[in-house]
Amino acid sequence: MKTMSIASLLLTTALTFAVTGVASAQDKTVKIGALSDQSGLYADLGGPGSTLAAQMAIEDSGLAAKGWKIDLISGDHQNKPDIGTAIARQWFDVDKVDIIVDVPNSGVALAVNNVVKEKNGVYINSGAATSDLTNAQCSPNTVHWTYDTYMLAHTTGQALVKAGGDTWFFLTADYAFGAALERDTTAVITANGGKVVGSVKHPLNTPDFSSFLLQAQASKAKIIGLANAGGDTTNTIKQAAEFGIVKGGQKLAALLLFLTDVKAIGLETAQGLNFTETFYWDMNDQTRAFSKRFAERMKSNAPPTMVQAGVYAGVRHYFKALEALGGNPHDGAKVVEKMKSMPTEDDLFGKGEIQPNGRTIHNAYLFEVKKPSESKGPWDFYKLVGTVPGDQAFTPLSESKCALLKK
């Protein structure tokens, strides 16, 4: 009788596990959190546009028609790591979010990266640039889409050094992103025979760059490297024009420039700037079609930045992985592993792959800002200078310090 009871208990337990496994495999619920700067200096390049990009990815996936229930919420990290991590914890613990996307601001991104790993969620970073996300601070739960500081240094930075810009002075945003961009670009400069003659750090979102620009001007460096982004970059370039820095013979290196930055600066001031992006709305029929749909839903009527395009592409690939798994296992590391096993392909970035360290590989493009006379429309700002294949633009796995590669 005792033997029968044990056998019955074992059978019941096995059936329970079997039913639970089937239920898990068939779970078709997803909750996405778009975490961005919604009102500050990075709001135009990410912000509400990143939330819209995630919404469009949901709609274009067609999963609702297949019985999936997908919810999207958004949050404003205000460029503060403590606020970003508090929102992330609230989302995982209370709101049952599965995936966080975007997160411009490398300081916030690195902090959120740790929370996502702790909670075993999924993090697709599109907005933050620090290459540490796929190197020293890589995570099995994180995918770094779009761009990073290594890519910016090895495309824009390297091109300028090889063109004769062999002495540099940096204006650097005083947080994780600026430090990483100056570090990665300095390595490229010195490796190509150049020299960094000085640098100065500036507070995030400062309105006055005059003292920093005067130091850069006094350095006599051929290149003034702007290791900043968004509103900081636009203000630096505008104020540099007032000081006549470019007319005086020095060149500005906008190491990270976005479509919205050029709009804010104006073609008259921005013309001739060289920079790198991985997406531009006017590249081909596919990018133009998506950008038209996107712009029609934006209050500013702006086409997507590469950050917003990265949110869309990353979420679409995430959905492909969930479909391939047969449902949502609510196991972030498992989902990211599936994402890495599948080649990436979409209308915005083309074909690519996700490396074991979480770095998405796709082409990067060297652009130059057009002269006002060359522009044919309100957002016709770029002319293509060259294409850098993804395997040359991003950190080679042999150089990555990611611990995941040692397993």
C-alpha positions in Angstrom: 0.0 0.0 0.0 2.9 2.3 0.9 4.7 1.5 -2.4 1.5 2.3 -4.3 1.2 5.7 -2.6 4.8 6.6 -3.4 4.3 5.5 -7.1 1.1 7.5 -7.3 2.9 10.6 -5.8 5.8 10.3 -8.3 3.3 10.0 -11.2 1.4 13.0 -10.0 4.6 15.0 -9.6 5.7 14.0 -13.1 2.4 15.0 -14.6 2.5 18.3 -12.8 5.9 19.1 -14.2 4.8 18.0 -17.7 1.7 20.2 -17.6 3.8 23.2 -16.2 6.3 22.7 -19.0 3.6 22.8 -21.6 2.0 25.8 -20.1 5.3 27.6 -20.0 6.0 26.8 -23.6 2.6 28.1 -24.7 2.8 31.3 -22.6 2.3 34.1 -25.1 2.3 37.1 -22.9 5.1 39.8 -23.1 5.6 43.1 -21.3 8.1 45.6 -22.7 9.5 48.6 -20.8 10.9 51.4 -22.9 13.3 53.3 -20.6 14.7 56.5 -21.9 15.3 60.2 -21.4 11.9 61.5 -22.1 12.4 65.2 -21.5 16.2 66.1 -21.3 19.1 66.4 -23.7 18.7 62.9 -25.2 14.9 63.0 -25.6 15.0 63.8 -29.3 17.3 61.0 -30.2 15.5 58.4 -28.0 12.6 59.4 -25.7 9.0 59.2 -27.1 10.5 58.2 -30.5 12.0 55.0 -29.0 8.6 54.2 -27.4 7.0 54.6 -30.8 9.6 52.4 -32.4 8.8 49.7 -29.9 5.1 50.1 -30.5 5.6 49.8 -34.3 7.7 46.6 -33.8 4.8 45.1 -31.8 2.4 46.0 -34.6 4.6 44.9 -37.5 5.4 41.5 -35.8 1.9 40.3 -36.4 2.0 38.4 -33.1 -1.4 39.8 -31.9 -3.1 38.0 -34.7 -1.4 34.8 -33.5 -2.8 35.0 -30.0 0.0 36.9 -28.3 -0.8 39.6 -25.6 1.9 42.3 -25.7 2.0 45.3 -23.4 4.3 48.3 -23.6 5.1 50.8 -20.9 7.6 53.7 -20.8 9.6 55.5 -18.2 11.9 58.5 -17.8 15.3 57.8 -16.1 16.1 61.5 -16.2 19.8 60.6 -16.9 20.2 59.5 -13.3 21.4 55.9 -12.5 19.5 55.7 -9.2 16.2 56.6 -10.9 16.9 54.2 -13.8 17.6 51.3 -11.5 14.6 52.1 -9.3 12.3 52.0 -12.3 13.9 48.8 -13.6 13.3 47.1 -10.2 9.7 48.3 -10.0 9.1 47.0 -13.5 10.5 43.5 -12.8 9.2 43.1 -9.3 5.8 44.7 -9.5 4.9 45.2 -13.2 6.3 41.9 -14.4 8.2 43.4 -17.3 10.1 40.9 -19.4 12.4 43.2 -21.4 13.8 46.7 -21.1 14.8 48.6 -24.3 16.7 51.7 -25.2 18.3 53.5 -22.1 20.4 56.3 -23.6 23.0 57.4 -21.1 25.8 55.0 -20.4 25.9 55.5 -16.7 22.2 54.6 -16.4 22.7 51.7 -18.9 25.5 50.1 -16.9 23.4 50.3 -13.7 20.3 48.9 -15.4 22.4 46.2 -17.0 23.2 44.8 -13.5 19.5 44.9 -12.5 18.4 43.0 -15.6 21.0 40.3 -15.0 19.9 40.0 -11.3 16.3 39.7 -12.3 17.0 37.4 -15.3 15.2 39.7 -17.7 16.2 40.8 -21.2 17.9 44.1 -22.0 18.3 45.3 -25.6 20.4 48.5 -25.4 20.1 50.9 -28.3 20.7 54.3 -26.8 23.8 54.0 -24.7 27.3 53.9 -26.3 29.7 52.5 -23.8 31.6 49.4 -25.2 31.9 48.1 -21.7 28.4 46.6 -22.1 29.9 43.9 -24.3 33.3 43.9 -22.7 34.2 44.2 -19.0 30.6 44.4 -18.0 28.9 42.0 -20.5 25.9 40.0 -19.4 24.1 36.9 -20.7 20.9 38.9 -20.5 22.0 41.9 -22.6 22.2 42.6 -26.4 23.9 45.8 -27.5 22.3 47.0 -30.8 23.1 50.0 -33.0 26.5 51.5 -32.1 29.2 51.8 -29.4 32.2 53.8 -28.5 34.7 51.3 -30.0 32.9 51.6 -33.4 32.8 55.4 -33.2 36.5 55.5 -32.4 37.5 53.1 -35.1 35.5 54.8 -37.9 35.2 58.5 -37.4 38.3 58.8 -35.2 40.5 56.6 -37.4 39.4 58.3 -40.6 40.3 61.8 -39.2 43.8 60.7 -38.0 44.6 59.1 -41.3 43.4 62.3 -43.1 46.1 64.2 -41.2 44.4 65.1 -37.9 47.2 63.8 -35.8 46.9 66.1 -32.7 43.7 66.0 -30.6 42.1 67.8 -27.7 39.0 66.3 -26.1 35.9 68.0 -24.7 34.5 65.1 -22.7 31.1 64.6 -21.0 31.9 63.8 -17.4 30.3 60.4 -17.0 30.7 56.8 -18.2 29.9 57.5 -21.9 32.4 60.4 -22.3 35.1 58.5 -20.5 34.6 55.4 -22.7 34.5 57.4 -25.9 37.7 59.4 -25.0 39.4 56.1 -24.0 38.5 54.2 -27.1 39.4 57.1 -29.4 42.7 57.8 -27.7 43.7 54.2 -28.3 43.0 54.6 -32.0 44.8 57.9 -32.2 48.0 56.6 -30.7 47.9 53.4 -32.6 47.8 55.4 -35.8 50.7 57.7 -34.9 48.7 60.6 -33.5 48.9 62.3 -30.1 46.4 63.6 -27.6 47.7 67.0 -26.3 45.0 67.5 -23.7 41.4 67.1 -22.5 38.8 68.7 -20.3 35.7 67.3 -18.7 32.4 69.2 -18.7 29.2 68.5 -16.7 26.4 66.8 -18.4 23.8 69.2 -19.9 25.8 72.3 -19.2 24.6 75.4 -21.1 28.0 77.2 -21.3 31.0 75.6 -23.1 33.0 78.8 -23.4 35.8 78.0 -20.9 36.2 74.5 -22.3 36.3 75.7 -25.9 38.9 78.4 -25.0 41.1 75.6 -23.5 40.7 73.6 -26.7 41.5 76.6 -28.9 44.6 77.4 -26.9 45.9 73.8 -27.2 46.4 74.4 -31.0 45.3 70.8 -31.6 44.3 70.1 -35.2 41.2 68.2 -34.0 38.9 69.0 -31.1 37.2 65.7 -30.3 33.7 66.0 -28.9 33.2 63.1 -26.6 29.6 64.0 -25.8 26.2 63.7 -27.3 22.7 65.1 -27.9 22.2 68.6 -26.5 25.8 68.8 -25.3 27.1 68.2 -28.8 24.8 70.8 -30.4 25.6 73.4 -27.9 29.4 72.8 -28.3 29.2 73.1 -32.0 27.1 76.3 -31.9 29.3 78.0 -29.4 32.5 76.8 -31.3 31.1 78.7 -34.3 30.7 81.8 -32.2 34.3 81.6 -31.2 35.4 81.1 -34.8 37.3 77.9 -34.0 36.8 76.2 -37.3 37.5 79.4 -39.3 40.7 79.6 -37.3 41.9 76.3 -38.7 40.9 73.7 -36.1 38.5 71.0 -37.0 35.7 69.7 -34.8 35.3 65.9 -34.6 31.7 65.1 -33.7 32.4 61.6 -32.5 28.7 60.9 -32.0 26.2 62.9 -34.0 22.5 62.3 -34.6 20.0 63.4 -37.2 18.2 65.5 -34.6 21.5 67.2 -33.7 22.1 68.3 -37.3 18.5 69.7 -37.3 19.2 71.6 -34.1 22.5 73.0 -35.3 21.4 73.8 -38.8 23.2 73.0 -42.1 24.9 76.4 -42.3 26.9 75.6 -39.1 27.0 71.8 -39.3 28.1 71.5 -43.0 31.2 69.5 -43.5 31.1 67.6 -40.2 32.2 63.9 -40.6 30.7 61.3 -38.3 29.5 57.6 -38.2 26.0 56.1 -37.9 24.6 52.6 -38.5 21.3 53.8 -39.8 20.0 56.7 -41.9 16.4 57.1 -43.1 17.4 57.8 -46.7 19.6 54.8 -47.4 17.2 52.7 -49.5 13.6 52.0 -50.3 13.1 50.0 -47.1 14.5 52.6 -44.8 12.5 55.3 -46.5 9.3 53.4 -46.3 9.7 52.7 -42.5 10.8 56.3 -41.9 7.8 57.7 -43.6 5.4 55.6 -41.4 7.4 56.6 -38.3 7.5 60.3 -39.1 3.8 60.4 -39.7 3.3 59.4 -36.1 5.8 61.7 -34.6 4.7 65.2 -33.4 7.8 66.7 -34.8 7.4 64.7 -38.1 11.0 63.6 -37.7 12.3 60.4 -39.2 13.9 58.0 -36.8 17.4 58.4 -35.4 19.7 55.4 -35.4 18.8 54.8 -31.7 15.1 54.6 -32.5 15.7 52.4 -35.5 17.8 50.1 -33.2 14.9 49.8 -30.8 12.6 48.7 -33.6 15.1 46.2 -35.0 16.0 44.8 -31.7 12.4 44.2 -30.6 11.6 42.6 -33.9 14.5 40.1 -33.4 13.4 39.5 -29.8 9.9 38.5 -31.1 11.5 36.1 -33.7 13.3 34.4 -30.8 10.2 34.1 -28.7 8.3 32.5 -31.7 11.2 30.1 -32.3 10.9 29.1 -28.6 7.2 28.5 -29.0 6.3 31.0 -26.3 7.7 33.2 -23.7 9.7 31.2 -21.1 10.1 34.4 -18.9 13.8 33.4 -18.7 15.9 36.3 -20.0 19.2 34.4 -20.4 17.4 31.7 -22.4 15.8 34.2 -24.7 19.0 36.1 -25.3 20.8 32.8 -26.0 18.1 32.1 -28.7 18.5 35.6 -30.1 22.3 35.0 -30.5 21.7 31.7 -32.3 19.6 33.3 -35.0 21.0 35.6 -37.7 19.7 39.1 -37.6 17.9 40.6 -40.7 15.5 43.5 -41.0 14.8 46.4 -43.3 16.7 49.0 -41.3 20.1 47.4 -40.6 20.1 44.5 -43.1 21.8 41.2 -42.4 23.9 40.7 -39.3 24.5 38.6 -36.2 24.7 38.8 -32.5 28.1 37.8 -31.1 28.5 35.6 -27.9 29.3 38.8 -26.0 26.0 40.3 -27.0 27.3 42.8 -29.6 25.1 43.0 -32.7 27.2 43.2 -35.9 26.0 45.2 -38.9 27.5 47.8 -41.2 28.5 51.3 -40.1 28.5 54.3 -42.5 30.8 57.3 -42.7 28.7 60.4 -43.5 29.3 64.1 -44.1 26.8 66.8 -43.4 25.6 68.4 -46.6 26.0 72.1 -47.5 22.6 74.0 -47.4 22.7 74.1 -51.3 23.0 70.3 -51.5 19.9 69.6 -49.3 16.7 68.8 -51.1 14.3 68.5 -48.2 13.8 69.2 -44.5 15.7 66.1 -43.3 18.0 65.6 -46.3 21.2 66.2 -44.3 23.7 63.4 -45.0 25.9 62.3 -47.9 27.5 58.9 -47.7 31.3 58.9 -47.6 32.0 55.2 -47.1 30.8 51.9 -45.7 32.6 50.0 -42.9 31.6 46.3 -42.7 30.4 45.2 -39.3 33.3 42.8 -38.8 35.6 45.7 -39.1 33.6 48.3 -37.2 33.0 46.6 -33.9 35.3 45.0 -31.3 36.8 41.7 -32.5 36.0 38.8 -30.2 39.8 38.3 -29.8 40.0 41.7 -28.1 36.8 41.5 -26.0 37.2 41.3 -22.3 33.8 39.7 -21.9 33.8 36.8 -19.4 31.1 35.0 -21.4 33.7 34.2 -24.0 35.8 32.2 -21.4 33.0 29.6 -20.8 
